[in-house]
Amino acid sequence: MEEHKKINATFDYTSFLGASCTKKWTFADVLGSLYPLSGAMVKHVPNSQKDPEERLWDIALDRLSSRRSDESNLINLFRLARQEGIDQIKLIMPYALEEQQIDIIEQKGKVRIHCSASDEFVVEVSSHLEAAE
């Protein structure tokens, strides 16, 4: 049986918010923001030359929106990470998440969140968490 190499990534949500606010929106971007599945069909997913963390960043800029709630964006981010084969994310936030936010994100995103600092979290996004539910 082949051993799975754990893939870790770091995602700075503060940087994402800054980058997404300065991004120039195309019609495909707007469509993808309003209807995520149609946006995926309109745009081709990033190339395989990049590492999973870089691909996640690129996909997040395409599919997440500063117009949506942070909870919604994080849930979608973790789904995207799972699709990219990422097992664990060090998430850097501009603020500490409240316990209620963490509960919602864990439940809807099918992840486990561990607080490592007031604004830093370690998020387990492994596909086995989703399969266990």
C-alpha positions as CSV (number, residue, x, y, z in Angstrom):
1,M,0.0,0.0,0.0
2,E,1.4,3.4,-1.0
3,E,1.9,5.9,1.8
4,H,0.2,9.3,1.2
5,K,2.6,12.2,1.5
6,K,0.8,14.9,3.5
7,I,0.5,18.2,1.6
8,N,0.5,21.4,3.7
9,A,-0.1,24.9,2.6
10,T,-0.3,28.4,4.1
11,F,-3.1,30.8,3.2
12,D,-3.0,34.4,4.3
13,Y,-6.6,35.5,4.2
14,T,-5.6,39.2,4.8
15,S,-3.4,39.1,1.7
16,F,-6.2,37.4,-0.2
17,L,-8.7,40.2,0.7
18,G,-6.2,42.9,-0.4
19,A,-5.4,41.1,-3.7
20,S,-9.1,40.4,-4.5
21,C,-10.0,44.1,-3.9
22,T,-7.4,45.2,-6.5
23,K,-8.2,42.5,-9.0
24,K,-9.7,43.6,-12.3
25,W,-12.9,41.7,-12.9
26,T,-13.8,40.1,-16.2
27,F,-17.2,38.8,-17.2
28,A,-16.1,35.3,-16.4
29,D,-14.9,36.4,-12.9
30,V,-18.3,38.0,-12.1
31,L,-20.2,35.0,-13.4
32,G,-17.9,32.6,-11.4
33,S,-18.5,34.8,-8.3
34,L,-22.3,34.6,-8.7
35,Y,-22.4,31.0,-9.8
36,P,-19.3,29.1,-8.8
37,L,-19.9,26.0,-10.9
38,S,-20.5,28.1,-14.1
39,G,-17.3,30.0,-13.4
40,A,-15.4,26.8,-13.2
41,M,-16.7,25.8,-16.6
42,V,-15.9,29.2,-18.2
43,K,-12.3,29.3,-16.9
44,H,-9.7,26.6,-17.2
45,V,-8.2,25.4,-13.8
46,P,-4.6,26.5,-13.3
47,N,-1.7,24.5,-14.8
48,S,-0.1,21.6,-13.1
49,Q,3.4,23.2,-13.1
50,K,2.6,25.1,-9.9
51,D,2.7,23.6,-6.4
52,P,-0.6,23.0,-4.6
53,E,-0.3,26.2,-2.5
54,E,0.2,28.3,-5.6
55,R,-2.7,26.7,-7.4
56,L,-4.9,27.2,-4.3
57,W,-4.0,30.9,-4.3
58,D,-4.8,31.3,-8.0
59,I,-8.1,29.4,-7.7
60,A,-9.1,31.3,-4.6
61,L,-8.6,34.6,-6.5
62,D,-10.8,33.3,-9.2
63,R,-13.6,31.7,-7.2
64,L,-13.8,33.5,-3.9
65,S,-15.1,37.0,-3.4
66,S,-14.6,39.8,-0.9
67,R,-18.3,40.5,-1.5
68,R,-19.1,37.2,0.3
69,S,-18.9,36.5,4.0
70,D,-15.6,35.3,5.4
71,E,-17.3,32.1,6.6
72,S,-18.6,31.4,3.1
73,N,-15.2,32.1,1.5
74,L,-13.4,29.9,4.1
75,I,-15.8,27.0,3.5
76,N,-15.2,27.3,-0.2
77,L,-11.5,27.7,0.3
78,F,-11.3,24.4,2.2
79,R,-13.3,22.6,-0.5
80,L,-10.9,23.9,-3.1
81,A,-7.9,22.9,-1.0
82,R,-9.4,19.4,-0.7
83,Q,-9.8,19.2,-4.5
84,E,-6.1,20.2,-4.9
85,G,-5.1,17.4,-2.6
86,I,-4.1,19.7,0.3
87,D,-4.4,18.0,3.7
88,Q,-3.6,20.8,6.1
89,I,-3.7,24.6,5.8
90,K,-2.1,27.2,8.1
91,L,-4.7,29.9,7.9
92,I,-3.7,33.5,8.8
93,M,-6.6,35.7,9.5
94,P,-6.9,39.5,10.0
95,Y,-8.8,38.8,13.2
96,A,-9.6,35.9,15.6
97,L,-12.5,33.7,14.6
98,E,-15.3,33.4,17.1
99,E,-16.3,30.0,18.4
100,Q,-19.6,30.1,16.6
101,Q,-17.8,30.9,13.3
102,I,-15.5,28.0,13.8
103,D,-18.4,25.6,14.5
104,I,-20.2,26.7,11.3
105,I,-17.0,26.5,9.2
106,E,-16.1,23.0,10.6
107,Q,-19.6,21.7,10.0
108,K,-20.2,23.1,6.5
109,G,-16.6,22.8,5.3
110,K,-16.1,19.3,6.8
111,V,-12.8,20.4,8.4
112,R,-11.2,20.5,11.8
113,I,-9.9,23.8,13.0
114,H,-7.2,24.2,15.7
115,C,-6.3,27.6,17.0
116,S,-2.5,28.1,17.1
117,A,-2.6,31.9,17.8
118,S,-5.3,34.5,18.1
119,D,-5.4,35.0,14.4
120,E,-3.7,31.8,13.1
121,F,-5.4,28.5,12.7
122,V,-4.3,25.0,11.6
123,V,-7.1,23.5,9.5
124,E,-7.3,19.8,8.7
125,V,-9.0,19.5,5.3
126,S,-8.1,15.8,4.5
127,S,-10.6,14.0,2.3
128,H,-10.9,11.3,5.0
129,L,-12.7,13.9,7.2
130,E,-15.3,14.3,4.6
131,A,-15.7,10.6,4.0
132,A,-16.2,10.0,7.8
133,E,-19.4,12.0,7.8
